[in-house]
Amino acid sequence: MLESMRNHAQGWIAKVILTGIALSFVLWGVGDYFTGGSAEPVAKINDNPIDGGEFYAAYERQLNAYRSMLGKQFSSELLDSLNVKETTLQTIINRKIMLDVAAKLGLAAPEAVLLNSVQSDPVFQSAGKFDPKRYQILTRNMGFSSSQDYENDMRLTIMIDALEKALVNSSHVSESEVRGLFNQKYEQRVLSAIVVDAGSLLSKVEVDDATAKAWYEANKASYQSPLRIQVNLVEINPRDLAADGEIDEAAIRAEYDKRKAQFSEPEQRKARHIMVRVQETDSEMLRAAARNKIVAAQTRINAGEDFSAVAKDVSDDVATAKNGGDVGWFKQGMMVAAFDTAVFSMDKGTTSDIVETEFGYHLISLDDIRSARETPFEEVKDTLKTELLVAQAAEESYKLSQDLDEALGMEDSLKAAAAAVNLKLIASKAVSMDEAMVEPGLSDPEVRQKAFATLPGQPVEIIETNDGRFVAIEVIERIEPDVLPFAQVTRRVYSDAKQDAANKKALEVADEIRKLSGKSLDELAQQFGQAKFISKPVRSSGVGDDAQWLTNSVLSNAFKTPQGGWVAQSIAVPQGFAVVRVEQVISPSEDDFIAQKEGITKEAVKAKGAVRFARWLSSVREGYEITTNEKELSRF
């Protein structure tokens, strides 16, 4: 998981300074939820303090974001490895410094830009238009104490973006840099490997009691009870409201009258044609030959031959000729003008004279006419009623969510707020993420993820789900994971310890194979009784072959190894440990370079700009006196 996150992490500044900054910028401190009231600052920039409340708000939001993103993989160990606490603090420091620089440069976020950013955000819209009430609810759900706080934060972010873009977009890259990045991305290699399967070695390893207990002691974090939460929920479901709703027939008929055009079908006609193709650039001789050909077809039809048979024999319209020239049903205006005019002036069962269009000469046979029809009210009455009920219920649900939100501002619990607006409270038992899948109110993945990312005591949030429900979530208790006793996990421990021993044995075998790399791949595979693999031509990104053993580590090492060479170490892959050889290096073509040059140049400018921005920020930081209160920081 950690390797995957690192492989995919891409920001607009160097990871060394601002790992995770984009997420932190969105979540960064508004409001003071810090409980403890310390007077000591967590850090200072020159003489300007960063107090505990400001840090706590940013840190808690960061933790909640990771809980939501990682789900079951969330753990204190992973947070420690990501250094979230220090990253959060450095994000706040960097943000304050950039704001100071922006102010000195006279940068500002125009009101028009801010207004457009807010009102054009689809998140804040209903039926395609900005919804002020929705805006107020959602900004509160984001953790802002008011929409004004959100707008203030947006102003700061717009100013910071202006600084970032000015530096990144002014970068220049040379032709050699572009070509180097192109070669790195588009060079292909054919790789071979012997993969030592640890599973094949399980029967050759044994685990005694002492080994199993030692494994348990060293890996206690792997044997923890799951995180459990107990929640109160209130669900406002438009479907339930629609089931109990009523719409009178007058309203349904009014909707029908308003949308009558939607329920009417214009006249349609079904025709066949014979086409002899003519192009604008054709000579007079070619045009005359085409004219003679269509006249000959007309003569055959007038003599009594079947139109379809002549179309199959003569027509240049390959798509319709095989079906006797059948072009199917169509409404007026769907065909080119001359063809359309001819068809809609004909009687059923007749054949047209020669018609000329931009495609050539045509003969048209009108097979059938389907008269215009208006769908009666009774046929669409039930459909319209359902649509109106759903729309009515959606509006009612939204109003109820607003009523509940207002009640939450006056009551001390979700239970009290729900009672105040006559809504049902759903109380869960303490459940894990897996157990919550069948728990009333928590079965929806969207609600479940939000609940497990919320801490007891946090303000109750009302979220809108993808299916239009509004759900208020209050976490009553959070039971953190704890190490399970050895006696409860004995079977798992023995199995894991044995697998670990087999993995070590597999690595030993793989290393032994590498020492014999003078032999052929077939000889080594046969000698050690392990599988041999050969890839398709593959890029360093993995494009070209999706075989499981072609991991990022295998590709990274293989693309540093010359043709004919063996990768310098055995590499862990899903099936075991791989001993990898580079069979062939395939350089990209010059035509590929020309085709990809523009996109590669933009990518190179962006990457170089990110480094430039990081260096700039690092140099700017040197002009500020930054001190960290480690004792105060350790309290979090």
Buried (B, 14 or more C-beta within 10 A) or exposed (E): EEEEBEEEEEBBBBBEBBBBBBBBBEBBBBBBBBEEEBEEBBBBBEEEBBBBBBBBBBBBBBBBBBBBEBBEEBBEEBBEEBEBBEBBBBBBBBBBBBBBBBEEEEBEBEEEBBEEBBBEEEEBBBEEEBBEBBBBBBBBBBBBBEBEBBBBBBBBBBBBBBBBEBBBEEBEBEEEBBBBBBBEBBBBBBBBBBBBBBEBBBEEBEBEEEBBBEBBEEEEEBBBEEBBBBBBBBBBBBBEBBEEBEBEEEBBEEBBEEEEEEBEEEEBBBBBBBBBEBEEEBEEEEBEEBBEBBBEBBEBBEEEEEBBEBBBEBBBBEEBBEEBBBBEEBBEEEBEEBBBEBBBEBEEEEBBEBBEBEBBBBBBBBBEBEEEEEEEBEEBBEEBBEBBBBBBBBEBBBEBBBBBBEBBEEBEBBBEBBBBBEBEBBBBEBBBBEBBEEBEBBEBEBBBBBBBBBEEEBBBBBBBBEEBBBBBBBBBEBBEBEEBEBEEBBEEBBBBBBBBBBBBBBBBBBBBBBEEBEEEBEEBBEEBEBBBBEBEBBBBEBEBBEBEBBBBBBBEBBBEBEEEEBBEBBBBBEBBBBBBBBBEBBEBEEEEBEEBBEEBBEBBBBBBBBEBBBBBBBEBBEEBEBEBBEEBBEEB
